[in-house]
Amino acid sequence: MNLADQIRRELSQALEATAAHSLRAPHERYEATSADGAVTAVVSGTRELQSIVFSPRATRDIDNHTLGEDVVEAVLAAERLATDAQQSALGHLTVNGRRISDFASDPQAFVPRIEDFRR
């Protein structure tokens, strides 16, 4: 298989996997709780905040500043879970020997040089 055919095949596989993930992600839920258990946050696979739940003691026993920090902690942890799931689903995909996740930082890396086609 020549390089152009290989790149086309890899791009096709990457697009299929990305499309499948994009359809699933909004319906997936990732939940995390702050270290002290006061706040639980749920985000979708697209990192959209779905809910924040406070434990019964949270609004009664925790000051506003600490409660705010707990909210941030729980939301960030839930977002990390969603990001890890995305990386697990798509992180292995490559085109022209480069990971798809690297595309944003260096789009030119995916463009083969003329000498690559001569091999």
C-alpha positions as CSV (number, residue, x, y, z in Angstrom):
1,M,0.0,0.0,0.0
2,N,1.4,3.4,-0.9
3,L,1.6,6.3,1.5
4,A,-1.4,8.2,0.1
5,D,-3.6,5.1,0.4
6,Q,-2.3,4.5,3.9
7,I,-3.1,8.1,5.0
8,R,-6.6,7.8,3.4
9,R,-7.2,4.6,5.3
10,E,-6.0,6.1,8.6
11,L,-8.0,9.2,8.1
12,S,-11.1,7.2,7.4
13,Q,-10.6,5.1,10.6
14,A,-10.0,8.3,12.6
15,L,-13.1,10.0,11.3
16,E,-15.3,7.0,12.0
17,A,-14.0,6.6,15.6
18,T,-14.3,10.4,16.2
19,A,-17.8,10.5,14.8
20,A,-18.9,7.5,16.9
21,H,-17.4,9.1,20.0
22,S,-19.0,12.5,19.2
23,L,-22.4,10.8,19.0
24,R,-22.0,9.0,22.4
25,A,-20.2,11.8,24.4
26,P,-23.2,14.1,25.0
27,H,-25.1,11.1,26.6
28,E,-22.3,9.8,28.8
29,R,-22.1,11.0,32.4
30,Y,-19.0,11.4,34.6
31,E,-19.5,12.0,38.3
32,A,-16.9,13.1,40.9
33,T,-17.2,14.2,44.5
34,S,-15.0,16.7,46.4
35,A,-12.5,15.2,48.9
36,D,-14.7,16.0,51.9
37,G,-17.8,14.5,50.3
38,A,-19.7,17.8,50.4
39,V,-20.2,18.3,46.7
40,T,-20.9,15.9,43.8
41,A,-20.7,17.2,40.2
42,V,-21.8,15.4,37.0
43,V,-20.6,16.4,33.5
44,S,-21.4,15.0,30.1
45,G,-18.8,13.4,27.8
46,T,-18.5,16.9,26.2
47,R,-17.7,18.3,29.6
48,E,-21.0,20.1,29.9
49,L,-22.1,20.5,33.5
50,Q,-25.2,18.5,34.2
51,S,-25.7,18.8,37.9
52,I,-24.2,19.8,41.2
53,V,-25.5,18.1,44.4
54,F,-24.7,19.2,47.9
55,S,-24.6,16.8,50.8
56,P,-27.1,17.6,53.6
57,R,-24.2,18.9,55.8
58,A,-22.7,21.0,53.0
59,T,-24.9,24.1,53.3
60,R,-25.3,23.7,57.0
61,D,-21.7,23.1,58.2
62,I,-19.4,24.5,55.5
63,D,-18.6,28.2,55.0
64,N,-19.3,29.7,51.5
65,H,-15.7,30.0,50.5
66,T,-14.9,26.4,51.3
67,L,-18.1,25.3,49.6
68,G,-17.1,27.2,46.5
69,E,-13.7,25.4,46.5
70,D,-15.5,22.1,46.8
71,V,-17.7,22.9,43.8
72,V,-14.6,23.7,41.7
73,E,-12.8,20.6,42.9
74,A,-15.8,18.3,42.1
75,V,-16.4,19.9,38.7
76,L,-12.7,19.7,37.6
77,A,-12.5,16.1,38.8
78,A,-15.6,15.2,36.7
79,E,-14.2,17.0,33.7
80,R,-10.9,15.1,34.1
81,L,-12.9,11.8,34.0
82,A,-14.6,12.9,30.7
83,T,-11.2,13.9,29.2
84,D,-9.7,10.6,30.3
85,A,-12.5,8.7,28.6
86,Q,-12.1,10.7,25.4
87,Q,-8.4,10.1,25.4
88,S,-9.0,6.4,26.0
89,A,-11.5,6.3,23.1
90,L,-9.4,8.4,20.6
91,G,-5.9,8.6,21.9
92,H,-4.6,5.6,20.0
93,L,-5.6,7.0,16.6
94,T,-2.8,8.0,14.2
95,V,-2.4,9.5,10.8
96,N,0.9,9.4,9.0
97,G,2.5,8.2,12.2
98,R,1.2,11.1,14.3
99,R,-1.4,10.9,17.0
100,I,-4.6,12.7,16.2
101,S,-4.5,14.4,19.6
102,D,-1.3,16.2,18.4
103,F,-3.1,17.7,15.4
104,A,-4.1,20.9,17.3
105,S,-0.6,21.7,18.3
106,D,1.0,21.0,14.9
107,P,-1.3,20.6,11.9
108,Q,1.6,20.6,9.5
109,A,2.9,17.4,11.0
110,F,0.1,15.5,9.2
111,V,1.1,16.8,5.8
112,P,3.6,14.4,4.2
113,R,6.6,15.8,2.5
114,I,7.3,15.0,-1.1
115,E,10.2,12.7,-0.2
116,D,7.8,10.6,1.9
117,F,5.9,9.6,-1.3
118,R,9.1,8.5,-3.0
119,R,9.7,5.6,-0.6
